């Protein structure tokens, strides 16, 4: 499978205290990521490091579809954690874990990996949610994706049923689904791209549309680790 075939995503945010950071990185690099991307239907896993006030880590796994994230193989892994996983998860704080289905994709993935990310989680405060979604896809996202420092933009919608599945691992770190229904992930060539003048101009042009986006949480991060599934 190719990365552009990924329709599902597991997105995870967590904070790690400084004294536990290296231990978590070692575990995630050397054991956990390999285990996860080896599960059938997984395509790629990435770990981003938060910038400024963002959570310590934004971790994402892209899958063939959301069914992979409730498959027997995946749930078997979640409910039979290794000793190292059980230990590492005790360091997680303020964790949020959501399962998403891709609603739209625009732009082109970079030849290697995008070094930076912009993430926006939000709800839509409107009786005409479908209209707002159509406008986001037809107008706002193409304008963002056309900016020179943007590679691609992806909009996701939460799968609440799968996000709410309780597992042994979730009982350890204590996190559950976040409150926002939608997730926008924009891969960029520069840090904090949304603060640039051209991005702000796009936001200004679509201020009326953006006024319908409620419960907004946005963050910037840089790529720290990536691993693709074996062929």
N, C-alpha and C positions, 0 to 999 in steps of 0.2 A: 504494500500500500504506500501511496505517496502522501506527504503532509497535506496537500490540498484536498484529499479525500476524507479528512477528519471532520466528522459532523458532531462529535460529542466532546465534552471537556469536563474534567474534574478540576475545579479551581479551589485553592486552599491558601488561606492567609493565617499567619501566626507570628507571634513575638517570641524571641529567644533572648534570655539574659546573656550579657557579654561573656560571663564565665563559662557558659555552656555552649557557646556558639561553635567552637571548633569541633567538639564532640558530635554535635548534630550534623555539621557539614561532612565529617568523616563518614558517619553512618549513612547519610543520604547519598553521598558520592559512591561509596564503596560497596554498599549492600542494597539499600532500599530502591534506588532508581533502577538498578539492574533487574531486581525482582519484579517491579511494576511493569516496565516496558516489555518484559518477556511474557506477560499475560496475553493470550490471543485477543486481537482486536485493538491493542494499544499501538500507537504510532510513534509518539515522541513525548518525552518529559522534559520540563524546563524548570529551573529555579531562578527566581529573580530576587535581588537584594533591594529592599526599600530605600528610597532617598528621602531625607528630611523626616517628616512625621509619619511616613508610611510604615506599615508593619515590617518587621525584620525580613520576612520572606513572603513572596507571592509564588506559589508552586502550582504548575499546571501540567496536566496530562491530557493529551489529545488522543481521542479514540475514534474508531470507525463510526460509532454512533453511541447513543446513551445506553442502549441495551447491554453493551460491553460492561458498563459500570454497575450492572445488577446481575451479571453472569455468574454462574457457579464458580468459575475459576477465580474471578475477582473477589467474590465474597469469601471463598475459601482462604484466600490470602489475608483478607481483613480480619477474619475470625481465628486465624492460626498464626499469629505474629511470631517472628523470631525473638529470642531473648534481647538482642540488640535493639530491635524495634520497640519492644515494650519499655526498655530503659530510655531510649531517646525521646519517646513521646511524652515522658513525664516532664520534659523541659519545655513543652509547648504551652504558650499562654495566649489568651484572647483569640482562640482559634475560630475560624469560619470555614466551612466546607460546603460547596455547592456543586451540583451536577447541572450542566447546561447543554442545550441543543443549539447548534449554530443556525441563526436566522438569516444571515447574509454575510458575504465575504466580498471585499473590494480591494483592488491593488494586487501587487505581486510580492511574494516572499523574496527576501534578499538571497543572493547567491550562497552566502554562508548562514549567518544568523544575525537578526537585528540586535544591536547591542543594548537598546533601551526600549522601554515599554511605557505607555500611558494606559491606565485602567480607570474606567468610570463605571460604578455600580449605581443603578437608579431604578425608580418606579416611574410610572406615567400617571400623572394626576389629571385625568380627563375622562369624561363619559364616552368619548370617541377615541379609545385607545388605538384601534386599528388604523384610523386616519393618521394619528401622530406617528405610529410605526412606519406607515407608508412614506410619510414625508422624511423621516429620518433616513430611510433606505434610499429614497429617490433623490434627495437634495443635500441633506447635511453631510452624510457619510461620503458621498462622492467629492464634495468640496474639501473635506478634511484630507481625504486620500490623495487628492491632487496636489497637496502642498509638497514642496521639494524635499523635505526631510522625513516624509512619511513613506513607508514601504507598503503596508496594507492595514486595513481596518476590518475587524470582525465583530459582529453583533450576535449576542447569545441570549436565549431565554431559558430561565430556570426550569428544570424538571423537578417539581416539588416532591413528587412521590418517591423518586429515587434518592433525592437529597436527604429525605427523612429516614432512610433505612438505618436502623441502629446496628452497630457492629462492635466487636470487642475492642478494636482500636479506638473507635469514637468514645467508648466509655473511659479510656485512659486519658485522652487529651481533653475531653469534655466539650468540644466544640460542636455546633450544629449549623443548620442553614442560616445564612444572613437574611435580612429583611427585604433586600432589593430583588426584584424579579428579573431585571435586565443587566447584562454585562457588556461593555464595549472595551475591546482590547485593540490598541493601536500600536503597531511596531514602528519604531522611529530610529533615525540615524544619530540623533543628538539627545542629550539629557534634557528633561523638563521641557519637551517640545511644546506643550500647551501654553507655556508662558511667552512664546515668541510672538512678535507683532502680527505675523501673517495668520497664525492660528487664532489669535484674539480677534482679528478682523472677521474671520469666518464665524466665530461665536457671536460677534456683534450683528452680522448680517442675518443670523438665524436666532436672534434673541427671543423673538416671539415663540418660535417652535421650542426652544430650550426652556421656556418658562413652564412648559408642561412636565418637565423632568423634575421629579420630587425625590426626597430622601437621597440626595446625591452624595456619593463619596468618591473622590478621585485621588489618584496616587501616581507617582512616578517610580520607576525601578530600573535597575540595570541587570543584564544577564550575568549570572554567576556560574551556572552549570547546565548542560544540556546532554541528553542521551536519546538516540533513536532506537527503535525496536530492531532486533536482528532481522535480517532478510529471511 
